[in-house]
């Protein structure tokens, strides 16, 4: 009795000291932010995926025989010869799994511990090492252990590492798939182009005629590598070929499919003077294109840069998940320490075996692998989905913030310069989503007011309007403000609405050129329509390549559904941990005599991971174009309110 009390006291002191050490080491004073240990930048590269596949196959091939050696005797003693049940056989098979297949897990896990930022691999490595060393001790000195504690857990080591490798492979493939939009766009560049001779090209650039009557078949051309093209060169592009660079049509006419850029599947007619973008497909006809931008300076180059940048950023919910992962990892280690301590002191015999099984099971079942992937996978899938439909998010923050928009502002001339399909439906859907519409204009004539009413505008903000409300009748006769004055005034108005709307939603600005960049800077979320201005694309948070106002609605829909998907993933990631921890600690043992083994704990962890991956992939099948249903009665003309003072 006295010895038991002494052991209890010693155990409490040791467990308490280890708990304090964990908290002091992993949460130093003034350092509560998650320390990014970092992952190799090419984690989702083909070579990395191939290596993970190889490690997974080796681990599975070596683990399955050990698993069968353990499980088959439970069905019948004659299924497995006695000599095969030797722990040395298991050790020989599992040691390569532990040190070769699991080397990256151990490396990343212990590096996280050394840098005082434990990660998912830290828990897996700790659990695997505990089970492996104990099992190895069973091989060398089984008689030292009490009867009932002489069973090795090599199968748990193999299963844990194999399942974690499976999860990493699935993660890598999803990450690689999310970057396929960039790779697919890069592959669209034609390798060769039909370059027009310099003499003919010079005559085409004079601009003295529209070149409508040119016989394009008679124009001398030479094949050249697309990479050698320079600004000012002229190329001939025929039916079935892709335009090699951004440029102006200087001859001929054609129908082109620019879905690779805008996401719009309908072909459009182009002729002399029209701008075209690299990788657009000529469906019918032939055109001469004068090169204006190539490679990274082209619209496609900017798109690739934006998508690549967006994939490397995090949404606020992702940052929260990473911080939460760090807290949970530390808590799990502490919980495993106390679980081991309780079983070693007050548990039934064999105490050491029970303490080890429950401690390792807690480490494995509570491992928040799925939590670390819950938000990044949704973000990757969403950005890929957006890119394929002509919606480019500049960052994870942009993806997250768009869902909270409650006011959208744009300039009046955008209704005529951009292809706004079904404007009544667009405005009805925006209103259905709880978003009000505002319009900047320097003209409050009857035609403008009628156009605004038809589009469903709630507020009109005249630019450079006198403060005296009695002078409203003279608004349309007031001299036009300078471009800079108009830009500054729009920015001031946007700042006013942002401040006014603070706490009740975000304010968005929709523009299409350099003149909108000041307002972009003041807006909570900035949308650039079309591909007319690369500067606008660079300044905007979200770019709608189609130039259609409906794209703004689709981007908001994508944002809302992505955040919803992230929250669902967080639930899936945590539910297995919350439910599994009590079972891993042995809550059922007093009633059933049953303990959750580390192997089963690893299976539960993998189920959590699979749920997150499947749910994130489900987002790729989402129809972001039909989110808010509306009826005919929702489409109403409105009398816009004219706002004249800040």
C-alpha positions, 0 to 999 in steps of 0.5 A, spaced: 500 500 500 505 504 501 509 503 495 503 504 491 502 511 494 509 512 493 509 510 486 503 515 485 506 521 488 512 520 483 508 519 477 504 525 479 511 529 480 514 526 473 508 527 469 507 534 472 514 536 470 513 533 463 507 537 462 510 544 465 516 542 460 512 541 454 508 548 455 514 552 457 518 549 451 513 549 446 509 556 448 515 560 450 513 567 453 512 572 447 511 567 442 504 564 441 504 565 433 505 558 430 512 558 427 513 556 420 517 550 420 516 549 412 515 544 407 519 543 401 517 548 395 516 542 390 512 537 395 507 537 390 512 536 384 511 529 380 518 527 383 515 528 390 509 524 388 513 518 385 517 518 391 511 518 396 508 512 392 514 508 392 515 509 400 508 507 400 508 501 396 514 498 400 511 500 407 505 496 405 508 490 402 512 489 408 507 491 413 501 487 410 505 480 412 506 482 419 499 484 420 496 477 417 501 474 422 498 478 428 491 477 425 490 470 422 491 466 429 485 470 432 481 466 427 485 459 428 492 457 430 493 453 424 493 458 420 500 461 422 506 457 424 509 458 430 516 460 428 513 466 424 510 469 430 517 470 433 517 478 434 524 477 430 521 476 424 516 482 425 522 486 427 526 484 420 520 486 416 518 493 420 525 496 421 525 498 413 518 501 414 520 505 420 527 508 418 526 508 410 519 509 409 518 513 415 524 517 415 521 524 412 516 523 417 521 523 423 525 528 420 520 533 419 517 531 426 523 532 430 525 538 426 518 541 429 520 539 436 527 542 436 524 549 433 519 549 438 513 548 433 511 541 434 507 539 428 503 533 425 509 529 424 511 530 431 506 526 434 506 520 429 514 520 430 513 520 437 508 514 437 512 510 432 518 511 436 515 509 442 512 502 439 518 500 436 523 501 442 518 497 446 517 492 441 525 491 440 525 491 448 520 485 447 525 482 442 531 482 446 529 482 453 522 479 454 523 476 461 524 483 464 517 484 462 511 482 466 507 476 463 502 479 459 506 485 457 511 481 452 507 482 446 510 487 440 507 492 437 511 492 430 504 491 426 502 498 429 508 501 427 508 499 420 500 501 420 501 508 422 507 509 418 503 506 412 497 510 413 500 517 414 504 516 407 497 514 404 495 521 407 501 524 404 500 521 397 493 523 397 494 530 399 500 531 394 495 529 389 490 534 391 495 539 391 498 538 384 491 537 382 490 544 384 496 547 380 494 544 374 490 550 372 497 553 371 500 548 368 495 547 363 495 554 361 503 554 360 502 548 355 497 552 351 503 556 348 504 554 341 511 552 340 512 555 333 509 561 330 508 563 322 512 569 322 511 574 317 517 577 313 519 584 316 518 588 309 511 585 309 510 587 317 512 594 316 507 595 311 502 592 315 503 597 321 503 603 317 495 603 319 493 607 312 488 601 311 484 596 314 488 590 310 481 587 309 482 585 302 489 582 303 490 575 300 493 572 307 495 565 303 499 569 299 503 573 304 510 570 305 511 567 312 517 563 316 516 558 321 519 561 328 519 559 335 514 562 339 520 564 344 523 568 339 518 573 338 519 580 340 514 586 340 512 589 333 513 582 330 507 580 326 504 573 325 499 569 321 494 565 325 490 560 321 484 556 323 485 551 328 491 554 331 492 558 337 495 565 338 502 565 340 502 572 344 498 578 346 497 583 340 492 587 335 489 584 329 492 588 323 489 584 318 483 579 316 478 577 321 476 570 324 472 567 330 476 565 336 475 561 342 478 565 348 475 561 353 483 559 356 483 566 358 476 569 360 472 562 361 467 564 356 466 558 352 462 562 346 466 564 340 467 571 338 468 575 332 474 579 331 477 584 326 482 589 324 484 593 331 481 588 336 486 586 341 487 579 342 490 574 347 495 569 347 493 562 347 486 564 344 484 559 339 482 561 332 476 557 330 474 560 323 478 564 319 485 567 319 488 573 322 494 577 322 496 579 329 502 585 331 505 582 337 504 587 343 506 583 349 510 576 350 511 571 355 510 574 362 508 581 360 502 578 356 495 577 360 496 569 360 503 571 364 500 575 369 494 570 370 499 565 371 503 569 376 497 571 380 494 563 380 501 561 383 502 567 388 495 565 390 496 558 391 502 560 396 498 564 400 493 563 406 486 565 408 485 567 415 481 560 416 487 557 414 492 561 419 487 559 425 487 552 423 495 552 423 495 555 430 490 550 432 494 545 430 500 547 434 495 547 440 492 541 439 499 537 438 502 540 444 495 538 448 495 531 445 503 530 447 501 532 454 494 528 454 498 522 452 503 523 458 498 523 463 494 517 460 500 513 461 501 515 468 494 513 470 495 506 467 502 505 470 499 507 477 492 505 478 491 500 471 490 493 472 496 488 470 499 488 466 500 495 467 506 497 463 503 494 457 496 497 458 500 504 459 504 503 453 498 501 448 493 507 451 499 512 451 501 510 444 493 510 442 492 517 444 498 520 440 495 516 434 488 517 434 488 525 436 493 526 431 490 532 427 493 530 420 486 532 417 486 539 421 492 541 418 489 539 411 482 542 412 483 549 410 489 548 405 485 543 401 479 547 400 483 553 398 487 549 393 481 546 390 477 553 390 482 557 386 483 552 381 476 552 380 476 559 379 481 559 375 478 554 370 472 559 370 476 566 369 476 568 376 483 569 379 484 570 386 490 574 388 491 571 395 487 566 400 485 573 403 481 575 397 478 568 397 476 569 404 473 576 404 469 576 398 464 572 402 463 578 406 461 583 401 455 587 402 456 593 398 459 593 390 460 600 387 462 601 379 462 606 374 456 608 369 460 607 363 462 599 365 455 598 363 456 599 356 463 597 355 463 590 358 458 584 356 453 584 362 449 578 360 442 579 363 443 585 367 436 584 371 438 577 373 445 579 375 442 585 380 437 581 382 441 575 384 446 580 388 440 583 392 438 576 393 445 575 396 444 581 401 448 586 396 447 593 395 449 596 388 452 603 387 454 607 381 459 612 380 457 617 374 459 624 372 452 624 368 445 624 372 441 625 365 435 621 364 438 616 360 443 614 365 438 614 371 433 609 367 439 605 365 441 605 373 434 603 374 434 597 370 440 595 372 438 595 379 442 600 382 441 603 389 445 609 390 448 613 385 454 618 386 455 623 382 463 625 381 465 632 382 458 634 385 457 641 388 455 641 395 449 645 394 443 640 393 439 646 390 444 645 384 443 638 382 439 640 376 446 643 373 450 636 375 450 634 367 452 641 365 458 641 370 465 641 367 468 634 367 473 633 372 481 631 370 482 624 370 486 625 377 481 629 380 476 623 379 480 618 381 482 621 388 474 623 389 472 616 387 477 613 392 475 618 397 468 616 396 470 608 397 473 610 404 467 613 406 463 607 405 468 603 408 468 607 414 460 607 414 460 600 413 465 598 418 462 592 422 456 590 417 460 588 411 465 589 406 465 594 400 467 592 393 470 596 388 469 594 380 473 597 375 477 595 369 483 600 368 489 604 371 484 610 373 480 605 378 487 603 382 486 609 387 479 606 389 482 599 389 486 601 394 481 604 399 476 598 397 475 592 402 475 588 396 477 590 389 475 587 382 478 588 375 474 586 369 476 584 363 484 584 360 484 591 358 489 593 363 495 589 366 496 594 372 488 594 374 489 586 374 495 587 379 492 592 383 486 588 384 484 582 389 480 578 384 480 579 376 474 577 372 477 575 365 470 575 362 469 582 363 462 580 365 459 583 371 456 576 373 463 574 374 463 578 380 457 574 383 460 568 381 466 570 385 462 571 391 459 565 390 465 561 390 468 565 396 462 563 400 462 556 398 469 555 400 469 558 407 463 553 408 467 547 405 473 549 410 468 549 416 465 542 414 472 540 413 474 542 420 468 539 423 470 532 420 478 533 422 476 534 429 470 529 430 474 523 430 479 526 435 474 528 440 470 522 439 476 517 439 480 520 445 476 517 450 476 510 447 484 511 446 484 512 453 481 506 455 474 509 457 471 502 455 476 497 459 472 497 466 466 495 462 468 491 456 475 489 457 477 492 451 482 497 449 483 501 442 490 499 439 495 503 436 493 500 429 485 501 430 487 508 432 491 509 426 485 507 422 481 512 425 486 518 423 486 516 416 478 516 416 478 523 418 483 524 413 479 521 407 473 525 409 477 531 409 480 530 402 473 527 399 469 533 402 474 538 399 474 535 392 467 535 392 468 543 392 471 542 385 464 539 382 460 546 385 456 550 380 458 557 382 453 560 377 447 558 380 447 559 387 442 564 389 435 562 386 431 568 385 424 569 382 421 573 377 418 578 382 425 579 385 427 583 378 424 590 379 426 597 377 429 601 383 429 608 383 436 610 385 438 614 391 443 620 389 448 621 394 451 628 394 455 629 400 460 624 404 
